[in-house]
Amino acid sequence: MLHHREIVERDDGLFSVLIGDTEAGPFPSRAFAAAIAEGRAPELKPARPFRRFKIVREVPRLA
């Protein structure tokens, strides 16, 4: 059975896929939502390496 699928933009700027009266999502982009609606795996971006930050605290010395 073929279901009608529609991609809609939500109020918060994300996208959802409507399948009949069921809503799937939210998805970050229209292309991502289209891939989900077509039943294929979306293209994933490679993750950026995690950057560690060294926290330096300056403590005022009372003289």
N, C-alpha and C positions, 0 to 999 in steps of 0.2 A: 504494500500500500504506500503510495507516494503522498507525503505531507507537504503542504505549502510552507516554505521557510522565508521569513522576512527579517532583515537586519534593521534595527532601529537605534537611533542615538538617544541616550537617556539624558536627563537634566544635568547630571554630573559630568558629562563629557565622555562617558564610557559607552560601549555598544552592547546590545543584547540581541539574541536570536530568538524570534518568535516562531514556535512550531505549534500550529493550531492555537490552543489557548494556553500553552505552556511557554514560559520564558526561561531561556538559558543565558547565563552570563552573570556578572558583567565581564566584558573583554576589553583590553586596553586600546585596540585599534579595529577599524573596519575590516582590514585584511585578515586579522586574527579571527574575527567573528565569521567572516566569509569561509575561511578554512574549516571552522567548526561546523558551519551550516552544510558544507559540501561533504562532510564526513571524513576529511583527510587531516593528517597531523599538521599543525601550523609550523612554519619555519621559526626555529628558536635562535635567538642571538646568543653568541658565546658570552659567558659571564665574565665581567671584568675582575681582575685579581683584587682581593681584599687588601686595602691599605691600612696598615697599623699606624696609629698616631701616638706619639709619646706625649703624655700630659706633663707639662712643666708648671709647677706652682711656685710663685714667688711669695716668700714669707717676709713681711716687713720686720726688721729687727728694731726693737726698742732700745735706745741708748741711754 
